């Protein structure tokens, strides 16, 4: 009986690991597709990341890449951010367990961000959400 229980736990752990790996793999595919679509190079992304995601380091192409990624995840369509869909996606992540109230607050504040165009709006929303996450 104990061996069966351990086996079941190991199988569940393997399935969770597989799901996480597939999610990461999907994220990388989405990022690559959006890099190509928005004409963003890896050095540009690294510069932005290495700046601590400093908004002044983001050019228009990076902003459009983020919009593309949000669109491919159905979080941003026709210039509108889907806060409910974002909430559902964010709470799926194990690192966000128990953070539902904070996530809801962040989304409610950040969904009102507006930029000069859709790329800028998606960027401002992303940066706003990042600010909340880092708090």
Helices and strands as residue ranges (DSSP letters): H 2-38, H 42-50, G 55-57, H 60-72, E 76-77, E 80-81, H 83-92, G 94-96, H 100-110, H 118-134
